[in-house]
Amino acid sequence: MFVVSAPSGAGKTTLCNSLKVTPDLGYSVSCTTRQPRPGEEHGEDYYFLTREDFERKIKEHSFLEYAEVHGHFYGTPLQPVLDSIKAGKDLLLDIDVQGAQAIRNHPDEDIKGSLVDVFIMPPTPEELERRLRKRGTETEADIQRRLNDAKKEMPLWREYRYTILSESMEEDLIKFRAIMRAERYLSSRLEMRHV
């Protein structure tokens, strides 16, 4: 279970979109109460839910983790994660720092044992702001809120097993694939069928 976190604008979504097309890596589609951005599709990028639907799912314990971020709820549906772990398939999760912490503290040993958490660090705060502005999807108030949140999130990189200092999308992808290969060869993850 590859969990990727980053401050907004650091390149996480671009990296995850590149990895989604990898045939040997599933993608966990998160739920959110925010409105879709241009080009985003329900069920592919996110499950866009009303606040009431999201709160109902919280009461039903349907989320692996959930948090309120930037004024909206985000959450990871639990059942697809459990199904992936049981089937022994790799899964990619695009999750904020609060969600990653919740997974680290999850009581299920299979979930904790399958966790590979990766933090994407922007090269500089100035580059992070440049990337946020280049997206053109947020208001000035949204940009300032995301920059303030990034100041709180960036020091948390030490809590992650891996940190990628973001460069180009191509470089980030090469680094992430190296992490995937290393994790797949861990002795503790291999099941020896023929001894």
N, C-alpha and C positions, 0 to 999 in steps of 0.2 A: 504494500500500500504506500505509494509515493505521494507524500503530502508536500505541496509547494505553496510557500507563503512569501509575501513581499509587500512593501509599501505600495500604495496605488500609484501606477505610472512607472514602476521599476522594470517592467517587461514580463511579468508573470503570465498575463493573459496571452501575449504573443507566443511565449514559450509553450504554454499549454495547448494553444491552437495548433502549433507545429507538431506536438506530440500526439494529439488526438487521432491523427491519421495513421499512427503506428499500429500495424495489425496485431502485434503481440502485447499491446497495452490498452486496457479498457479505460474508459473515462467516466467518472462519477459526476453526473449532472446535479448541481446544487439547486436548492429552492431559494427564492428571494421574494421580498415584498416590493422591491424597487421596480420602476417602470423599465421596459426594454429600451436599450439604446438602438439607434438605427442599425439594421442588419441582423440584430439578435432574434433568434427564433425560440419559441416556447418548446421545451423538451429537448432542444439541441444545445443551446447555450446555458439556459436556466429553465427551471419550472417557475414561471411567474405566478405567484399566489397572492390572494388578498391577505391582509393582516389577520382577518378572522380565520381563514383557512390555515394559515401558518400557526396561529395560536392553538387551533384544534389539534394539529399534528404534534405540537409540543406536548399537549395533555395526553395524547395517545402514545408518547414515547417513540415516535417514528423517526427521530433524528439521531445520528451518531453524535453530532455536535451541532450547536446553533449559537448565534450571537447577533447582537444588534451592532451594526457597523455603519457609520456615516448616516445614521438616522433610519436605516432599513434593516430588516431581519434577513439573515442568510443562514442556511442550514444544509447539512448533508444527510440525505435519506439513508437510514440504517440498513435496510434489507439488502439493497444491491451490494453494499460493502461486505456484509456477512456472506452473501452468495459467492462473491469473488474469492474471498479468503478460503471458503470451504472447497471451491473448485481449484484452488491453487493458481489462480490467474492474477497477474499484475494489474493494479488499478491506479489511476492517476486522480488525485484530488486537489483542486484549486481552492485553498482554504486560508483565511486570515490568521493572524497570530493567536487570537483568542481561541479559535477552533482547533488549531494545532495543539495548544496547551490542554484543551479539553480531551483531545485524543490521547495525549501522553498520560493523562490521569484517568483514562477510561478503566473501569473495573475488569473488563474482559481481557484475559491474558492473550488470546489469539489476536485480538485487535492491537494490543500494545506490542506483541511480538512481531507483527507484520509491518509495523510503522517504519518508514524511511522518510524523515523530514528534511526538507531542503529549503533554505532561505535564499531568495534572490535579492542581493544588495545592489542598489544603484551606485554607480561609480562616485558621484558627488551629489550633494543636495541641489546644486544648480542644474545638473543634468536631469535630475528627477523633475524639477519644476519645468524644464524645457520640454520633457516628454509629456507631462500632463497638459501643458498648453498646446502642444502639437496635436493632441487627440481631438481637441475642439468639441468635447462632449460635455464639459462641465461649465457652470457659471464661475465667475471670479470667487464668489463665496465658497463654492464647492472646492475649488482649487486650493484656497487658503485652508479650509478644513482638512483636506487630504494632506497638505504639506505639514500641518500641525500634528496630524495623526502619525505621519511618517517619522517625525522627530521622536515620538514615543515608541514606535515599532522597530526602528533600525537598531537600537541597542540590544534587542532581543535575539539577534542572530546567534549569540553564543548558546542559546538553548537548543539549537538545531544540530543534527548530526553532520549536515553538510551546509556550506554557504558558497554560493556562486556569485562572484563579483561580476555584475552584468556588463557586457560589452556589446557586441552586435548580437542580433538574433541567432546568427549562424554559430558564433562562438558559444553562446549560452546553451544551444542545443547540443553541441559537441561535448561540453562539460557535463550536461545532464545525462547524456547517453553513457558517458564514462561511469557515472555514479550507478546507473541502472546495471551496467555490466558487472561492476564490482559487487553490488548487492546480490545479484543472481548467482555469483560464485561463492558466496559465503558458505562455509561448511555447515553452519547451523541451519541454512535454508535448503540444503540439498537432501533429497530423499534417495537413499541408495536402494534401488529396486533389485539389483543383482549384486550380491556380495561374493 
